[in-house]
Amino acid sequence: MPSANGQTRKSSGIKWKYDYYDDDDHGSVPFIAEYNGLRFIFDDYHIRTSEVLFYPEKLKEQFSKLSEKTGVRFMPPEDVINNLGYNLLNSDKLEAAIGYFQMNIDYYPASANVYDSMGEAMMKKGDTKKSIEYYQKSLQIDPTNDNAKKNIAEMQKKK
């Protein structure tokens, strides 16, 4: 049987592909085939950090396209969004960082951490009022958030 690796076809609106594995047998093909199948189905999932680092809207757009394509809502993981935000915050790219933290609030409104992160960004921006509001929201969700308590107390001392 000739090798057909990488041939992709589109018929009746269905995109499909098949591969022939010359060097594999009945025992090894299922693992490789499953892996390649998932890569094919989720070909739009991977996005390079360098493409979205300063552009939170591009990350949101990427996941919206994936959700639309599959019919299942996909969201970037909370910790990934948070890490992008903190990388930018620590590099003094405040507006982009705020964009990521706001995205996290939009996607994960029940998480205390997303409000804590935005509180820190607002504190760095110098907006004490908003910072305290975000930290208080974090404390409503998680009353044990010592970081929020500490930062609120420090900001109130400076008033």
ZADO-792792 format. One record per atom (N, C-alpha, C): atom name; residue in three letters; x negated, y, z; residue number from 0. Coordinates in nm, 3 decimals, m for minus. Example, Ala and Ser with C-alpha at 12.3 -4.5 7.8 and 13.67 -1.06 7.14 Angstrom:
2
  kelo  vexro        X        Y        Z  vodo
     N    Ala   m1.319   m0.569    0.780     0
    CA    Ala   m1.230   m0.450    0.780     0
     C    Ala   m1.320   m0.330    0.780     0
     N    Ser   m1.285   m0.225    0.708     1
    CA    Ser   m1.367   m0.106    0.714     1
     C    Ser   m1.290    0.003    0.787     1
***
This chain:
159
  kelo  vexro        X        Y        Z  vodo
     N    Met   m0.086   m0.118    0.000     0
    CA    Met    0.000    0.000    0.000     0
     C    Met   m0.090    0.124    0.000     0
     N    Pro   m0.069    0.219   m0.090     1
    CA    Pro   m0.154    0.338   m0.094     1
     C    Pro   m0.130    0.428    0.026     1
     N    Ser   m0.233    0.497    0.064     2
    CA    Ser   m0.222    0.588    0.177     2
     C    Ser   m0.140    0.709    0.138     2
     N    Ala   m0.051    0.751    0.227     3
    CA    Ala    0.035    0.867    0.201     3
     C    Ala    0.021    0.968    0.312     3
     N    Asn   m0.094    0.968    0.378     4
    CA    Asn   m0.112    1.056    0.491     4
     C    Asn   m0.089    1.201    0.454     4
     N    Gly   m0.010    1.267    0.538     5
    CA    Gly    0.012    1.410    0.523     5
     C    Gly    0.120    1.447    0.423     5
     N    Gln    0.184    1.354    0.358     6
    CA    Gln    0.288    1.390    0.264     6
     C    Gln    0.414    1.427    0.341     6
     N    Thr    0.462    1.547    0.315     7
    CA    Thr    0.583    1.596    0.379     7
     C    Thr    0.687    1.617    0.271     7
     N    Arg    0.807    1.578    0.298     8
    CA    Arg    0.915    1.591    0.201     8
     C    Arg    1.033    1.662    0.267     8
     N    Lys    1.109    1.728    0.183     9
    CA    Lys    1.230    1.791    0.233     9
     C    Lys    1.343    1.751    0.138     9
     N    Ser    1.438    1.680    0.192    10
    CA    Ser    1.549    1.631    0.112    10
     C    Ser    1.677    1.652    0.191    10
     N    Ser    1.776    1.707    0.129    11
    CA    Ser    1.906    1.730    0.194    11
     C    Ser    1.892    1.810    0.323    11
     N    Gly    1.797    1.902    0.327    12
    CA    Gly    1.778    1.985    0.445    12
     C    Gly    1.705    1.917    0.559    12
     N    Ile    1.665    1.793    0.539    13
    CA    Ile    1.593    1.720    0.644    13
     C    Ile    1.445    1.719    0.607    13
     N    Lys    1.364    1.767    0.695    14
    CA    Lys    1.219    1.765    0.675    14
     C    Lys    1.166    1.636    0.736    14
     N    Trp    1.090    1.560    0.658    15
    CA    Trp    1.038    1.434    0.709    15
     C    Trp    0.900    1.409    0.652    15
     N    Lys    0.833    1.315    0.713    16
    CA    Lys    0.696    1.284    0.676    16
     C    Lys    0.669    1.138    0.710    16
     N    Tyr    0.583    1.076    0.635    17
    CA    Tyr    0.539    0.942    0.673    17
     C    Tyr    0.388    0.932    0.657    17
     N    Asp    0.329    0.847    0.736    18
    CA    Asp    0.186    0.823    0.733    18
     C    Asp    0.161    0.673    0.724    18
     N    Tyr    0.057    0.638    0.657    19
    CA    Tyr    0.011    0.500    0.654    19
     C    Tyr   m0.123    0.497    0.725    19
     N    Tyr   m0.138    0.410    0.822    20
    CA    Tyr   m0.259    0.405    0.905    20
     C    Tyr   m0.345    0.286    0.861    20
     N    Asp   m0.441    0.315    0.775    21
    CA    Asp   m0.527    0.210    0.719    21
     C    Asp   m0.602    0.131    0.825    21
     N    Asp   m0.652    0.199    0.927    22
    CA    Asp   m0.742    0.135    1.023    22
     C    Asp   m0.673    0.086    1.149    22
     N    Asp   m0.542    0.085    1.149    23
    CA    Asp   m0.470    0.043    1.269    23
     C    Asp   m0.382   m0.078    1.240    23
     N    Asp   m0.338   m0.139    1.350    24
    CA    Asp   m0.255   m0.258    1.336    24
     C    Asp   m0.128   m0.242    1.421    24
     N    His   m0.052   m0.347    1.429    25
    CA    His    0.076   m0.347    1.499    25
     C    His    0.064   m0.298    1.644    25
     N    Gly   m0.046   m0.328    1.709    26
    CA    Gly   m0.063   m0.289    1.849    26
     C    Gly   m0.102   m0.144    1.869    26
     N    Ser   m0.169   m0.084    1.773    27
    CA    Ser   m0.217    0.053    1.794    27
     C    Ser   m0.131    0.158    1.724    27
     N    Val   m0.057    0.122    1.624    28
    CA    Val    0.022    0.220    1.548    28
     C    Val    0.127    0.293    1.633    28
     N    Pro    0.200    0.226    1.723    29
    CA    Pro    0.303    0.299    1.798    29
     C    Pro    0.251    0.422    1.873    29
     N    Phe    0.135    0.413    1.931    30
    CA    Phe    0.081    0.527    2.006    30
     C    Phe    0.047    0.643    1.914    30
     N    Ile   m0.023    0.612    1.808    31
    CA    Ile   m0.063    0.716    1.712    31
     C    Ile    0.060    0.774    1.642    31
     N    Ala    0.151    0.687    1.603    32
    CA    Ala    0.271    0.732    1.532    32
     C    Ala    0.358    0.821    1.621    32
     N    Glu    0.372    0.785    1.746    33
    CA    Glu    0.452    0.867    1.837    33
     C    Glu    0.387    1.004    1.856    33
     N    Tyr    0.257    1.003    1.876    34
    CA    Tyr    0.184    1.129    1.892    34
     C    Tyr    0.200    1.217    1.767    34
     N    Asn    0.175    1.159    1.650    35
    CA    Asn    0.187    1.236    1.526    35
     C    Asn    0.330    1.280    1.501    35
     N    Gly    0.426    1.196    1.538    36
    CA    Gly    0.567    1.232    1.522    36
     C    Gly    0.605    1.353    1.606    36
     N    Leu    0.561    1.354    1.730    37
    CA    Leu    0.589    1.469    1.817    37
     C    Leu    0.519    1.594    1.767    37
     N    Arg    0.396    1.580    1.719    38
    CA    Arg    0.325    1.696    1.662    38
     C    Arg    0.400    1.750    1.541    38
     N    Phe    0.457    1.661    1.461    39
    CA    Phe    0.532    1.701    1.342    39
     C    Phe    0.660    1.774    1.382    39
     N    Ile    0.734    1.716    1.475    40
    CA    Ile    0.860    1.776    1.518    40
     C    Ile    0.836    1.913    1.581    40
     N    Phe    0.732    1.923    1.662    41
    CA    Phe    0.704    2.047    1.734    41
     C    Phe    0.588    2.123    1.671    41
     N    Asp    0.583    2.125    1.539    42
    CA    Asp    0.472    2.191    1.472    42
     C    Asp    0.466    2.341    1.501    42
     N    Asp    0.577    2.400    1.541    43
    CA    Asp    0.579    2.543    1.573    43
     C    Asp    0.555    2.572    1.720    43
     N    Tyr    0.535    2.468    1.799    44
    CA    Tyr    0.521    2.489    1.944    44
     C    Tyr    0.391    2.558    1.981    44
     N    His    0.283    2.514    1.921    45
    CA    His    0.152    2.567    1.959    45
     C    His    0.135    2.710    1.909    45
     N    Ile    0.090    2.794    1.997    46
    CA    Ile    0.058    2.931    1.960    46
     C    Ile   m0.072    2.967    2.031    46
     N    Arg   m0.156    3.033    1.961    47
    CA    Arg   m0.286    3.071    2.017    47
     C    Arg   m0.269    3.189    2.113    47
     N    Thr   m0.335    3.178    2.226    48
    CA    Thr   m0.329    3.285    2.326    48
     C    Thr   m0.374    3.418    2.265    48
     N    Ser   m0.474    3.412    2.179    49
    CA    Ser   m0.525    3.534    2.117    49
     C    Ser   m0.418    3.604    2.033    49
     N    Glu   m0.320    3.530    1.984    50
    CA    Glu   m0.214    3.589    1.902    50
     C    Glu   m0.109    3.661    1.986    50
     N    Val   m0.095    3.622    2.111    51
    CA    Val    0.012    3.678    2.194    51
     C    Val   m0.038    3.758    2.314    51
     N    Leu   m0.166    3.755    2.339    52
    CA    Leu   m0.218    3.811    2.464    52
     C    Leu   m0.169    3.952    2.491    52
     N    Phe   m0.175    4.040    2.395    53
    CA    Phe   m0.135    4.178    2.419    53
     C    Phe    0.008    4.207    2.372    53
     N    Tyr    0.078    4.102    2.326    54
    CA    Tyr    0.209    4.121    2.267    54
     C    Tyr    0.312    4.023    2.325    54
     N    Pro    0.368    4.055    2.441    55
    CA    Pro    0.465    3.965    2.503    55
     C    Pro    0.583    3.931    2.411    55
     N    Glu    0.623    4.027    2.327    56
    CA    Glu    0.737    4.002    2.239    56
     C    Glu    0.707    3.891    2.138    56
     N    Lys    0.581    3.872    2.100    57
    CA    Lys    0.545    3.764    2.007    57
     C    Lys    0.563    3.627    2.073    57
     N    Leu    0.529    3.616    2.199    58
    CA    Leu    0.549    3.489    2.270    58
     C    Leu    0.698    3.458    2.280    58
     N    Lys    0.776    3.558    2.314    59
    CA    Lys    0.921    3.542    2.325    59
     C    Lys    0.979    3.501    2.189    59
     N    Glu    0.933    3.564    2.084    60
    CA    Glu    0.980    3.533    1.949    60
     C    Glu    0.946    3.388    1.911    60
     N    Gln    0.826    3.345    1.946    61
    CA    Gln    0.782    3.208    1.915    61
     C    Gln    0.875    3.105    1.979    61
     N    Phe    0.908    3.125    2.104    62
    CA    Phe    0.995    3.030    2.173    62
     C    Phe    1.140    3.041    2.126    62
     N    Ser    1.182    3.159    2.085    63
    CA    Ser    1.316    3.173    2.028    63
     C    Ser    1.328    3.096    1.897    63
     N    Lys    1.225    3.104    1.814    64
    CA    Lys    1.226    3.030    1.687    64
     C    Lys    1.229    2.879    1.713    64
     N    Leu    1.149    2.834    1.808    65
    CA    Leu    1.146    2.691    1.841    65
     C    Leu    1.283    2.646    1.893    65
     N    Ser    1.344    2.727    1.976    66
    CA    Ser    1.476    2.694    2.030    66
     C    Ser    1.580    2.687    1.919    66
     N    Glu    1.575    2.782    1.828    67
    CA    Glu    1.670    2.784    1.717    67
     C    Glu    1.649    2.662    1.626    67
     N    Lys    1.525    2.630    1.602    68
    CA    Lys    1.493    2.518    1.513    68
     C    Lys    1.541    2.385    1.570    68
     N    Thr    1.525    2.367    1.701    69
    CA    Thr    1.556    2.238    1.761    69
     C    Thr    1.696    2.229    1.821    69
     N    Gly    1.759    2.345    1.844    70
    CA    Gly    1.891    2.345    1.907    70
     C    Gly    1.884    2.326    2.058    70
     N    Val    1.765    2.337    2.114    71
    CA    Val    1.743    2.323    2.258    71
     C    Val    1.670    2.450    2.305    71
     N    Arg    1.712    2.502    2.417    72
    CA    Arg    1.647    2.624    2.467    72
     C    Arg    1.510    2.591    2.525    72
     N    Phe    1.408    2.649    2.465    73
    CA    Phe    1.272    2.636    2.516    73
     C    Phe    1.228    2.771    2.571    73
     N    Met    1.162    2.767    2.684    74
    CA    Met    1.108    2.889    2.745    74
     C    Met    0.961    2.865    2.775    74
     N    Pro    0.881    2.968    2.762    75
    CA    Pro    0.742    2.950    2.803    75
     C    Pro    0.739    2.924    2.953    75
     N    Pro    0.652    2.837    2.999    76
    CA    Pro    0.646    2.807    3.143    76
     C    Pro    0.615    2.933    3.226    76
     N    Glu    0.678    2.939    3.341    77
    CA    Glu    0.662    3.055    3.430    77
     C    Glu    0.515    3.083    3.461    77
     N    Asp    0.439    2.979    3.491    78
    CA    Asp    0.299    3.002    3.528    78
     C    Asp    0.215    3.050    3.410    78
     N    Val    0.250    3.010    3.290    79
    CA    Val    0.178    3.058    3.172    79
     C    Val    0.203    3.207    3.153    79
     N    Ile    0.329    3.247    3.162    80
    CA    Ile    0.363    3.389    3.150    80
     C    Ile    0.293    3.469    3.259    80
     N    Asn    0.297    3.418    3.380    81
    CA    Asn    0.236    3.487    3.494    81
     C    Asn    0.085    3.502    3.475    81
     N    Asn    0.020    3.395    3.428    82
    CA    Asn   m0.124    3.402    3.405    82
     C    Asn   m0.160    3.503    3.298    82
     N    Leu   m0.081    3.509    3.191    83
    CA    Leu   m0.105    3.610    3.088    83
     C    Leu   m0.090    3.750    3.147    83
     N    Gly    0.014    3.768    3.227    84
    CA    Gly    0.036    3.898    3.291    84
     C    Gly   m0.080    3.938    3.380    84
     N    Tyr   m0.127    3.844    3.462    85
    CA    Tyr   m0.239    3.877    3.553    85
     C    Tyr   m0.370    3.898    3.478    85
     N    Asn   m0.392    3.825    3.370    86
    CA    Asn   m0.512    3.851    3.290    86
     C    Asn   m0.512    3.994    3.239    86
     N    Leu   m0.397    4.039    3.194    87
    CA    Leu   m0.386    4.175    3.144    87
     C    Leu   m0.393    4.277    3.258    87
     N    Leu   m0.327    4.248    3.369    88
    CA    Leu   m0.329    4.338    3.484    88
     C    Leu   m0.472    4.360    3.534    88
     N    Asn   m0.547    4.251    3.539    89
    CA    Asn   m0.686    4.259    3.586    89
     C    Asn   m0.779    4.322    3.483    89
     N    Ser   m0.731    4.337    3.360    90
    CA    Ser   m0.810    4.402    3.255    90
     C    Ser   m0.760    4.544    3.228    90
     N    Asp   m0.678    4.595    3.320    91
    CA    Asp   m0.622    4.729    3.310    91
     C    Asp   m0.537    4.750    3.184    91
     N    Lys   m0.471    4.646    3.138    92
    CA    Lys   m0.375    4.656    3.027    92
     C    Lys   m0.236    4.650    3.091    92
     N    Leu   m0.205    4.755    3.164    93
    CA    Leu   m0.089    4.758    3.253    93
     C    Leu    0.044    4.739    3.181    93
     N    Glu    0.065    4.808    3.070    94
    CA    Glu    0.195    4.800    3.002    94
     C    Glu    0.221    4.661    2.946    94
     N    Ala    0.118    4.599    2.888    95
    CA    Ala    0.134    4.462    2.837    95
     C    Ala    0.160    4.366    2.953    95
     N    Ala    0.090    4.386    3.065    96
    CA    Ala    0.111    4.302    3.183    96
     C    Ala    0.255    4.315    3.232    96
     N    Ile    0.305    4.437    3.238    97
    CA    Ile    0.443    4.460    3.280    97
     C    Ile    0.540    4.392    3.184    97
     N    Gly    0.507    4.392    3.056    98
    CA    Gly    0.591    4.322    2.958    98
     C    Gly    0.602    4.173    2.989    98
     N    Tyr    0.490    4.111    3.025    99
    CA    Tyr    0.494    3.969    3.060    99
     C    Tyr    0.568    3.945    3.191    99
     N    Phe    0.544    4.029    3.289   100
    CA    Phe    0.614    4.011    3.417   100
     C    Phe    0.765    4.030    3.400   100
     N    Gln    0.805    4.125    3.314   101
    CA    Gln    0.948    4.144    3.288   101
     C    Gln    1.005    4.023    3.216   101
     N    Met    0.928    3.965    3.124   102
    CA    Met    0.973    3.843    3.056   102
     C    Met    0.996    3.733    3.157   102
     N    Asn    0.908    3.720    3.254   103
    CA    Asn    0.923    3.618    3.357   103
     C    Asn    1.050    3.641    3.440   103
     N    Ile    1.078    3.767    3.470   104
    CA    Ile    1.200    3.800    3.544   104
     C    Ile    1.323    3.761    3.461   104
     N    Asp    1.317    3.790    3.330   105
    CA    Asp    1.429    3.757    3.242   105
     C    Asp    1.452    3.606    3.234   105
     N    Tyr    1.343    3.530    3.223   106
    CA    Tyr    1.354    3.385    3.210   106
     C    Tyr    1.377    3.314    3.344   106
     N    Tyr    1.319    3.365    3.450   107
    CA    Tyr    1.321    3.295    3.580   107
     C    Tyr    1.366    3.387    3.693   107
     N    Pro    1.491    3.437    3.686   108
    CA    Pro    1.537    3.534    3.786   108
     C    Pro    1.552    3.477    3.928   108
     N    Ala    1.550    3.347    3.943   109
    CA    Ala    1.564    3.287    4.076   109
     C    Ala    1.428    3.261    4.142   109
     N    Ser    1.320    3.302    4.078   110
    CA    Ser    1.186    3.280    4.132   110
     C    Ser    1.137    3.402    4.209   110
     N    Ala    1.097    3.381    4.332   111
    CA    Ala    1.043    3.491    4.412   111
     C    Ala    0.911    3.541    4.354   111
     N    Asn    0.835    3.450    4.296   112
    CA    Asn    0.703    3.486    4.244   112
     C    Asn    0.709    3.589    4.132   112
     N    Val    0.811    3.584    4.048   113
    CA    Val    0.817    3.677    3.936   113
     C    Val    0.836    3.821    3.985   113
     N    Tyr    0.911    3.838    4.091   114
    CA    Tyr    0.930    3.972    4.147   114
     C    Tyr    0.807    4.018    4.224   114
     N    Asp    0.740    3.924    4.288   115
    CA    Asp    0.615    3.956    4.359   115
     C    Asp    0.511    4.007    4.259   115
     N    Ser    0.500    3.941    4.145   116
    CA    Ser    0.403    3.982    4.043   116
     C    Ser    0.437    4.121    3.988   116
     N    Met    0.565    4.145    3.962   117
    CA    Met    0.604    4.276    3.912   117
     C    Met    0.582    4.383    4.019   117
     N    Gly    0.603    4.347    4.145   118
    CA    Gly    0.574    4.440    4.254   118
     C    Gly    0.428    4.481    4.253   118
     N    Glu    0.341    4.385    4.230   119
    CA    Glu    0.198    4.416    4.225   119
     C    Glu    0.164    4.507    4.107   119
     N    Ala    0.227    4.480    3.993   120
    CA    Ala    0.203    4.564    3.875   120
     C    Ala    0.251    4.707    3.900   120
     N    Met    0.368    4.721    3.961   121
    CA    Met    0.420    4.855    3.990   121
     C    Met    0.332    4.928    4.092   121
     N    Met    0.278    4.851    4.187   122
    CA    Met    0.187    4.910    4.286   122
     C    Met    0.063    4.962    4.215   122
     N    Lys    0.010    4.883    4.122   123
    CA    Lys   m0.109    4.925    4.048   123
     C    Lys   m0.078    5.046    3.959   123
     N    Lys    0.045    5.052    3.910   124
    CA    Lys    0.087    5.165    3.827   124
     C    Lys    0.105    5.292    3.910   124
     N    Gly    0.120    5.274    4.040   125
    CA    Gly    0.140    5.389    4.129   125
     C    Gly    0.286    5.420    4.155   125
     N    Asp    0.375    5.331    4.115   126
    CA    Asp    0.518    5.351    4.136   126
     C    Asp    0.559    5.276    4.263   126
     N    Thr    0.537    5.342    4.378   127
    CA    Thr    0.561    5.281    4.508   127
     C    Thr    0.707    5.240    4.526   127
     N    Lys    0.798    5.325    4.483   128
    CA    Lys    0.941    5.296    4.501   128
     C    Lys    0.979    5.165    4.430   128
     N    Lys    0.942    5.153    4.302   129
    CA    Lys    0.976    5.031    4.229   129
     C    Lys    0.901    4.911    4.284   129
     N    Ser    0.778    4.932    4.324   130
    CA    Ser    0.699    4.822    4.380   130
     C    Ser    0.767    4.764    4.503   130
     N    Ile    0.810    4.851    4.592   131
    CA    Ile    0.879    4.806    4.714   131
     C    Ile    1.008    4.734    4.677   131
     N    Glu    1.081    4.785    4.578   132
    CA    Glu    1.206    4.721    4.536   132
     C    Glu    1.180    4.578    4.487   132
     N    Tyr    1.076    4.562    4.405   133
    CA    Tyr    1.045    4.427    4.354   133
     C    Tyr    0.999    4.334    4.466   133
     N    Tyr    0.918    4.387    4.556   134
    CA    Tyr    0.874    4.303    4.669   134
     C    Tyr    0.993    4.265    4.759   134
     N    Gln    1.086    4.358    4.778   135
    CA    Gln    1.204    4.327    4.859   135
     C    Gln    1.290    4.219    4.791   135
     N    Lys    1.301    4.227    4.660   136
    CA    Lys    1.375    4.125    4.586   136
     C    Lys    1.308    3.989    4.603   136
     N    Ser    1.175    3.987    4.599   137
    CA    Ser    1.101    3.865    4.621   137
     C    Ser    1.130    3.809    4.760   137
     N    Leu    1.135    3.897    4.859   138
    CA    Leu    1.162    3.853    4.996   138
     C    Leu    1.307    3.803    5.014   138
     N    Gln    1.400    3.857    4.938   139
    CA    Gln    1.537    3.806    4.945   139
     C    Gln    1.542    3.660    4.901   139
     N    Ile    1.462    3.628    4.803   140
    CA    Ile    1.460    3.491    4.751   140
     C    Ile    1.375    3.400    4.840   140
     N    Asp    1.261    3.454    4.886   141
    CA    Asp    1.169    3.377    4.970   141
     C    Asp    1.125    3.462    5.089   141
     N    Pro    1.198    3.453    5.200   142
    CA    Pro    1.166    3.534    5.318   142
     C    Pro    1.029    3.504    5.379   142
     N    Thr    0.963    3.399    5.335   143
    CA    Thr    0.831    3.365    5.390   143
     C    Thr    0.716    3.424    5.309   143
     N    Asn    0.747    3.508    5.212   144
    CA    Asn    0.644    3.566    5.125   144
     C    Asn    0.563    3.671    5.202   144
     N    Asp    0.454    3.627    5.262   145
    CA    Asp    0.369    3.715    5.342   145
     C    Asp    0.301    3.823    5.259   145
     N    Asn    0.270    3.792    5.134   146
    CA    Asn    0.207    3.891    5.046   146
     C    Asn    0.300    4.011    5.027   146
     N    Ala    0.427    3.986    5.004   147
    CA    Ala    0.524    4.094    4.987   147
     C    Ala    0.536    4.176    5.115   147
     N    Lys    0.544    4.108    5.229   148
    CA    Lys    0.555    4.179    5.357   148
     C    Lys    0.435    4.269    5.379   148
     N    Lys    0.316    4.216    5.354   149
    CA    Lys    0.192    4.292    5.374   149
     C    Lys    0.186    4.414    5.283   149
     N    Asn    0.219    4.396    5.156   150
    CA    Asn    0.211    4.508    5.061   150
     C    Asn    0.316    4.615    5.088   150
     N    Ile    0.436    4.573    5.127   151
    CA    Ile    0.539    4.671    5.163   151
     C    Ile    0.492    4.753    5.283   151
     N    Ala    0.439    4.688    5.384   152
    CA    Ala    0.391    4.758    5.504   152
     C    Ala    0.279    4.856    5.469   152
     N    Glu    0.187    4.815    5.383   153
    CA    Glu    0.076    4.903    5.344   153
     C    Glu    0.127    5.026    5.268   153
     N    Met    0.224    5.005    5.179   154
    CA    Met    0.277    5.118    5.101   154
     C    Met    0.357    5.212    5.190   154
     N    Gln    0.430    5.157    5.287   155
    CA    Gln    0.508    5.242    5.374   155
     C    Gln    0.418    5.325    5.467   155
     N    Lys    0.302    5.275    5.503   156
    CA    Lys    0.206    5.351    5.583   156
     C    Lys    0.156    5.472    5.508   156
     N    Lys    0.139    5.459    5.377   157
    CA    Lys    0.083    5.566    5.295   157
     C    Lys    0.183    5.677    5.265   157
     N    Lys    0.311    5.652    5.290   158
    CA    Lys    0.413    5.755    5.261   158
     C    Lys    0.399    5.876    5.348   158
***
